[in-house]
Amino acid sequence: MNERGANGASSLAPAAAVPAQRAAFDVVAIASSAGGLAALTRTLSGLPGDLPAALLVVQHLDPRHRSLMAEILSKRTELLVKQAQEGDAVVAGTVTSRLPTGTCS
């Protein structure tokens, strides 16, 4: 469907400007392979405990095995580290690792 008039100009009205909304905080997603724990540890250990962003960490792991990533990372960073639970909110200053089942819904 062509929305142009006889002179080639668009016949559609310009879209109303939508004011930009500033997010309450930034969200940083970090993904790694099963061998990426050392790199995750180095990355997170250098961040301040009052970081005004939420960090979501996903590591490719076998979902049949329990992950100790949250426990390991919490000993090496000033940030709060927790393993995600169904229904959790994303919170600034917190590192959230994947759901125990390996699913992200």
PyMOL commands that set and color helices and strands:
alter all, ss='L'
color gray80, all
select helices_A, chain A and resi 37-45+69-74
alter helices_A, ss='H'
color red, helices_A
select strands_A, chain A and resi 26-32+53-59+80-83+94-97
alter strands_A, ss='S'
color yellow, strands_A
deselect
rebuild
show_as cartoon
